[in-house]
């Protein structure tokens, strides 16, 4: 085997392996947009020590790295990193409010901060900052109360935890937060908390200071149960970093198409919505194709829009806010589609009476006969609206690809991967639409199972039931997105 073929084969094996492990995995377990914060309080030898940890996922870290690179040379040297870390820790210190026995306790920097950049998806960096603070005055022997609050409000979603422990010379009497970090200092996140991460920003404790001896517990230890490390593999981002020659690029494009299809096939990406709407409406193969093309175009445009926001105005307009607005718009579109489907199914247009007798009947006109109820027609603008709703919210993996493409001067290749990813999504949703319309046509054939009188009566309710399902899905999307702004 030639060297070029070995390279292509190696790229294929690596990418297929990544695809097989997690077709829709996020590089950061909590999402590429998150900023996660941990406040660890340790009471020992008559003083309070606080370790403040920030773990930024790829997208917010991308913006911070641009800020750290003050001279704009594309790299962050030690001096730039030190200046940034000092400023960031000073801001974190200002946001902390510590009270001992009801009175504010002054904190100061204990040691120099540490700033590292663990590898993230596609070669992008994540960011980890660790600041340490200590009380300026010692705490006397006896019993005391403590309250700590992190008043940071950066607008980002993420994991927030507060832990309070005791070391040598102190012991905890009570506390309303754990003594151990569930996330092992924001390095390993419990799998059972990834969907609803904790949002704990304050904690209180009663403790005693003896001045000697071992404390009543504290420090970090591994949480019980499965965990995920702070960074993981993202198969779509791996495609751009694994590119090797023309053959490798073609293979990457094909695999991006497959990843887009897998993304659309994963839970929560509009399949049920599309099926429910088309079951309740009369559609055609042409409209199914229009739906697929709209999904591909909308998703691609959404990724480019979000990328522009991240690159140009990321410090003023958070990408996750843009996502929330797009999700809100998508939800409102679905609400309108569902409401329209219910209205047109429950109250047909004037002149479209179910028992229109102007046509000839192939059967005897027995009293009590039934005619098939016509489903509401599928209008072209509704097809486009359904496609907009299905592709409006961009994938974070696709945004990661765009950012990697910008930083590695592979913009055209990155755009090609994003387009292929959108086409993969469109093939799944458009294919589902086509399958649904073909199934409806089959059932409409005289003599089919659906022509049974009882099934015809049940079929008359299908458009209404489908409309209610679409309306409920739209309301759920809208409410979920609106909570971001509450």
C-alpha positions in Angstrom: 0.0 0.0 0.0 1.4 3.4 -1.0 2.0 6.1 1.7 -0.9 8.3 0.4 -3.3 5.3 0.6 -2.1 4.5 4.1 -2.8 8.1 5.1 -6.3 8.1 3.7 -7.0 4.7 5.3 -5.7 6.0 8.6 -7.9 9.1 8.4 -10.9 6.9 7.5 -10.3 4.5 10.5 -9.9 7.4 12.9 -13.0 9.2 11.7 -15.1 6.1 11.5 -14.0 5.1 15.0 -15.0 8.6 16.3 -18.3 8.3 14.4 -19.0 4.9 15.9 -18.3 6.0 19.5 -20.5 9.1 19.5 -22.2 10.4 16.4 -23.6 13.3 18.2 -21.3 13.7 21.1 -20.3 17.1 22.4 -16.7 17.8 23.1 -17.5 19.2 26.5 -19.9 16.9 28.5 -22.1 19.9 29.4 -22.1 21.5 26.0 -19.7 23.6 23.9 -21.2 26.9 25.2 -20.8 26.3 29.0 -18.8 28.2 31.6 -18.6 26.1 34.7 -17.6 27.4 38.1 -16.7 25.8 41.4 -16.2 27.5 44.8 -14.4 25.2 47.3 -14.1 26.5 50.9 -11.7 24.9 53.3 -11.7 25.9 57.0 -8.4 25.1 58.6 -6.1 26.4 61.4 -8.2 29.4 62.1 -8.5 30.7 58.6 -10.7 30.2 55.5 -9.1 29.2 52.2 -11.1 29.4 49.0 -10.2 27.8 45.7 -12.2 29.3 42.8 -12.2 27.2 39.6 -13.5 28.2 36.1 -13.8 25.6 33.4 -14.7 27.1 30.0 -15.9 24.9 27.1 -14.6 25.5 23.5 -16.8 28.3 22.3 -16.5 30.7 25.3 -12.8 29.8 25.6 -12.4 30.7 21.9 -13.5 34.3 22.7 -11.3 34.5 25.9 -8.2 33.3 24.0 -8.7 36.2 21.5 -8.9 38.6 24.6 -5.8 37.1 26.1 -3.8 37.6 22.9 -3.5 41.3 23.5 -1.0 41.9 20.6 -3.0 39.9 18.1 -0.1 37.7 17.0 -2.2 34.5 17.1 -0.4 33.1 20.2 -0.8 33.8 24.0 2.6 34.2 25.6 3.4 33.8 29.3 3.1 37.5 30.1 -0.3 37.8 28.4 -1.6 34.8 30.2 -0.3 36.1 33.6 -2.0 39.5 33.0 -5.3 37.8 32.0 -5.3 35.4 35.0 -4.6 38.2 37.4 -7.5 40.3 36.0 -9.9 37.4 36.0 -9.0 36.3 39.5 -9.5 39.9 40.7 -12.9 39.9 39.1 -13.8 36.6 40.7 -12.6 37.8 44.1 -14.8 40.9 43.8 -17.8 38.7 43.0 -17.3 36.5 46.2 -19.1 37.5 49.4 -17.8 35.8 52.5 -19.3 36.3 55.9 -18.1 34.9 59.2 -20.4 35.3 62.2 -22.6 37.6 60.2 -19.8 40.1 59.4 -18.0 40.5 56.0 -14.6 38.7 56.0 -12.0 40.3 53.7 -10.2 37.9 51.3 -6.9 38.4 49.5 -5.0 36.4 46.9 -3.2 33.5 48.5 -1.0 32.2 45.6 -0.5 33.1 41.9 -3.3 31.9 39.7 -2.9 29.0 37.3 -4.2 29.2 33.7 -4.2 26.2 31.4 -5.8 25.3 28.1 -6.8 21.6 27.9 -7.4 20.4 24.4 -11.0 20.4 23.1 -12.8 19.5 20.0 -11.1 19.7 16.7 -7.9 21.1 18.2 -9.7 24.0 19.8 -8.7 24.9 23.3 -10.8 24.9 26.5 -9.8 27.1 29.4 -9.2 26.3 33.1 -8.5 29.0 35.6 -7.7 28.3 39.3 -7.6 31.2 41.8 -6.8 30.8 45.5 -7.9 33.2 48.2 -7.5 33.4 52.0 -9.0 35.4 54.8 -6.9 38.4 55.8 -7.5 37.8 59.5 -7.4 34.5 61.5 -10.5 33.1 63.2 -10.3 32.5 66.9 -10.9 29.3 68.8 -14.6 28.5 69.3 -17.7 28.0 67.3 -18.6 30.1 64.3 -21.0 30.5 61.3 -19.9 31.0 57.7 -21.8 32.0 54.6 -20.3 32.2 51.1 -21.9 33.4 47.9 -20.7 33.7 44.3 -22.4 36.7 42.7 -20.9 36.2 39.3 -23.4 36.7 36.5 -21.8 36.2 33.1 -24.9 35.0 31.4 -23.5 31.6 30.5 -25.1 28.4 31.4 -23.1 25.7 33.1 -22.3 23.7 36.2 -22.1 25.8 39.5 -21.2 24.2 42.8 -20.1 25.2 46.2 -18.4 22.9 48.7 -17.4 23.5 52.3 -15.0 21.3 54.1 -12.8 21.4 57.2 -9.1 20.7 57.5 -6.6 20.6 60.4 -7.6 22.6 63.4 -11.3 22.8 62.5 -14.4 20.7 62.4 -17.8 21.1 60.7 -20.9 21.0 62.8 -23.4 21.4 60.0 -23.5 22.6 56.3 -26.1 22.9 53.6 -23.6 22.0 50.8 -21.4 19.0 50.4 -17.8 18.7 51.7 -16.6 17.1 48.5 -16.8 18.2 44.9 -19.1 16.0 42.8 -17.2 17.0 39.7 -13.7 16.4 41.2 -12.8 20.1 40.8 -14.6 20.4 37.5 -12.6 17.7 35.8 -15.0 14.8 35.8 -18.8 15.4 35.6 -21.3 12.8 36.9 -23.3 11.4 34.0 -26.5 11.5 36.0 -26.2 15.4 36.3 -25.3 16.3 32.8 -28.9 17.0 31.7 -29.7 19.2 34.7 -26.4 20.4 36.2 -26.4 21.9 39.7 -26.8 25.7 40.0 -25.5 26.1 43.5 -24.0 29.6 44.1 -24.0 29.9 47.9 -23.5 27.8 51.0 -23.6 28.1 54.8 -21.9 26.1 57.5 -21.4 26.0 61.3 -17.9 25.1 62.4 -15.6 25.0 65.3 -11.9 26.0 65.6 -9.7 24.2 68.0 -6.3 25.3 66.7 -4.9 21.8 66.6 -5.8 18.3 65.4 -7.5 17.0 62.2 -10.6 18.5 60.9 -14.0 17.0 60.4 -13.6 16.2 56.7 -13.2 18.0 53.5 -11.3 18.0 50.3 -12.2 16.6 46.9 -12.7 13.0 46.0 -14.1 11.1 43.1 -17.9 11.1 43.0 -19.8 7.9 43.1 -21.1 6.7 39.7 -20.1 7.1 36.1 -18.4 10.4 35.1 -17.2 12.1 31.9 -14.0 14.0 31.7 -14.1 17.7 31.1 -13.3 17.2 27.4 -14.3 14.4 25.1 -14.2 13.6 21.4 -16.4 15.3 18.8 -16.5 13.3 15.6 -17.6 16.2 13.3 -14.8 18.4 14.6 -12.4 15.5 14.1 -13.1 15.6 10.4 -11.5 18.9 9.8 -8.5 18.2 12.0 -8.0 14.8 10.4 -8.0 16.1 6.8 -5.2 14.6 4.7 -5.1 15.4 0.9 -7.9 15.4 -1.6 -9.0 11.8 -0.9 -9.1 12.6 2.8 -11.2 15.7 2.2 -13.7 13.8 0.0 -14.0 11.1 2.7 -14.5 13.8 5.3 -17.3 15.4 3.3 -19.1 12.0 3.0 -18.7 11.3 6.6 -20.0 14.8 7.5 -23.1 14.0 5.5 -23.5 10.7 7.5 -23.0 12.6 10.8 -25.7 15.1 9.8 -28.0 12.2 9.1 -27.2 10.6 12.5 -27.7 14.0 14.2 -31.2 14.3 12.6 -32.0 10.7 13.6 -31.0 11.3 17.2 -33.8 12.2 19.8 -35.3 15.7 19.7 -34.5 16.8 16.2 -37.9 17.2 14.6 -38.6 13.7 13.4 -41.8 13.4 15.4 -42.8 16.9 14.5 -42.4 16.3 10.8 -44.2 13.0 10.9 -47.1 14.3 13.0 -47.6 17.3 10.7 -47.5 15.4 7.5 -49.8 12.7 8.8 -52.3 15.4 9.6 -51.8 17.1 6.2 -51.9 15.9 2.6 -48.5 16.2 1.0 -46.6 15.1 -2.0 -43.1 14.0 -2.9 -42.3 17.4 -4.3 -43.2 19.0 -0.9 -41.1 16.4 0.9 -38.1 17.5 -1.3 -38.9 21.2 -0.6 -38.8 20.4 3.2 -35.4 18.7 2.9 -33.9 21.6 1.0 -35.3 24.1 3.4 -33.8 22.2 6.4 -30.4 22.1 4.7 -30.4 25.8 3.8 -31.7 27.0 7.1 -29.3 24.9 9.2 -26.3 26.1 7.1 -27.3 29.7 7.3 -27.9 29.4 11.1 -24.4 28.0 11.6 -22.8 30.9 9.6 -24.9 33.4 11.5 -23.8 32.0 14.9 -20.2 31.8 13.7 -20.3 35.5 12.7 -21.7 36.4 16.1 -19.0 34.4 17.9 -16.2 35.9 15.9 -17.4 39.5 15.7 -19.5 40.2 18.8 -19.0 37.2 21.1 -18.2 39.4 24.1 -21.4 41.4 23.7 -23.9 38.8 22.4 -23.6 35.3 23.9 -23.9 32.5 21.3 -26.2 30.6 23.6 -28.5 33.7 23.7 -28.6 33.5 19.9 -29.4 29.8 20.1 -32.2 30.6 22.6 -33.7 33.3 20.3 -33.6 30.9 17.3 -35.2 28.1 19.4 -37.9 30.5 20.5 -38.5 31.5 16.9 -38.6 27.8 15.9 -41.1 27.1 18.7 -43.4 29.9 17.7 -43.4 28.7 14.1 -44.4 25.2 15.3 -47.1 26.7 17.5 -48.6 28.5 14.5 -48.3 25.4 12.3 -50.0 23.2 14.9 -52.8 25.7 15.6 -53.5 26.1 11.9 -53.6 22.3 11.5 -56.1 22.0 14.3 -58.3 24.9 13.0 -58.4 23.6 9.4 -59.1 20.0 10.6 -61.8 20.8 13.1 -63.5 23.6 11.1 -63.2 22.9 7.4 -63.5 25.8 5.0 -67.0 26.8 3.9 -68.2 24.8 1.0 -66.1 21.7 1.8 -68.8 19.8 3.6 -68.0 16.2 4.4 -71.2 15.0 2.7 -70.9 16.7 -0.6 -73.4 14.9 -2.9 -72.4 16.5 -6.2 -70.3 13.5 -7.1 -71.3 10.0 -8.1 -71.1 7.2 -5.6 -69.7 3.8 -6.6 -71.9 2.2 -4.0 -75.5 2.2 -2.9 -76.6 5.2 -1.0 -77.4 3.5 2.3 -78.5 5.7 5.2 -75.7 6.3 7.6 -72.9 5.9 5.1 -69.6 7.7 5.5 -67.2 9.4 3.1 -63.5 9.7 3.7 -62.6 13.0 5.4 -60.2 15.1 3.6 -57.1 16.2 5.5 -56.2 19.8 5.4 -54.1 20.6 2.3 -50.4 21.2 2.8 -49.7 24.7 1.6 -46.2 25.6 0.2 -45.6 28.2 2.8 -46.3 25.7 5.5 -43.7 23.3 4.0 -41.2 26.1 4.1 -42.2 27.0 7.7 -41.8 23.4 8.8 -38.3 23.3 7.2 -37.4 26.5 8.9 -38.5 25.0 12.3 -36.5 21.8 11.6 -33.2 23.5 10.7 -33.3 26.9 12.4 -31.3 25.9 15.5 -27.7 25.1 14.5 -25.6 22.3 15.8 -22.9 23.2 18.2 -20.6 20.7 16.5 -21.0 22.5 13.2 -20.1 25.8 14.9 -17.0 24.2 16.3 -16.0 23.1 12.8 -16.4 26.7 11.6 -14.2 28.1 14.3 -11.6 25.4 13.7 -11.7 26.2 10.0 -11.1 29.9 10.7 -8.2 29.3 13.1 -6.5 26.8 10.7 -7.1 28.7 7.5 -9.4 26.0 6.1 -12.6 28.1 5.7 -13.8 26.7 2.4 -13.2 23.1 3.6 -15.0 23.9 6.9 -17.9 25.4 5.0 -18.1 22.3 2.8 -18.3 20.1 5.9 -21.1 22.3 7.3 -23.1 22.1 4.1 -22.6 18.3 3.9 -23.8 18.1 7.5 -26.9 20.1 6.7 -27.6 17.9 3.7 -27.4 14.8 5.9 -30.0 16.3 8.2 -32.2 17.1 5.2 -32.0 13.6 3.8 -33.3 12.2 7.0 -36.1 14.7 7.6 -37.0 14.9 3.9 -36.9 11.1 3.6 -39.2 10.9 6.6 -41.6 13.3 4.9 -41.5 11.3 1.7 -42.1 8.0 3.5 -45.1 9.6 5.3 -46.7 10.9 2.2 -46.2 7.6 0.4 -47.8 5.7 3.3 -50.8 8.1 3.2 -51.2 7.5 -0.5 -51.1 3.7 0.0 -53.8 3.9 2.7 -56.0 6.1 0.5 -56.2 3.4 -2.2 -59.7 1.9 -2.4 -59.9 -1.6 -0.9 -57.0 -1.0 1.5 -57.2 -1.7 5.2 -57.8 2.0 5.8 -61.1 1.7 3.8 -62.7 -0.2 6.6 -65.6 1.9 8.0 -64.3 1.9 11.6 -60.8 2.8 10.5 -62.3 5.6 8.3 -64.1 7.0 11.3 -60.8 6.9 13.3 -58.9 8.4 10.4 -61.2 11.4 10.5 -59.7 12.3 13.8 -56.1 11.9 12.7 -55.7 15.5 11.5 -57.0 17.0 14.7 -54.8 14.6 16.9 -51.8 15.4 14.7 -52.4 19.2 15.0 -52.7 18.9 18.8 -49.4 17.0 19.0 -47.6 19.6 16.8 -49.1 22.4 18.9 -48.0 20.7 22.2 -44.5 20.3 20.8 -44.3 23.9 19.7 -45.5 25.1 23.1 -42.9 22.9 24.9 -40.1 24.4 22.6 -41.3 27.9 23.2 -41.6 27.6 26.9 -38.2 25.9 27.2 -36.5 28.7 25.1 -38.3 31.5 27.0 -36.9 30.3 30.4 -33.5 31.4 29.1 -34.7 35.0 29.3 -36.5 34.8 32.6 
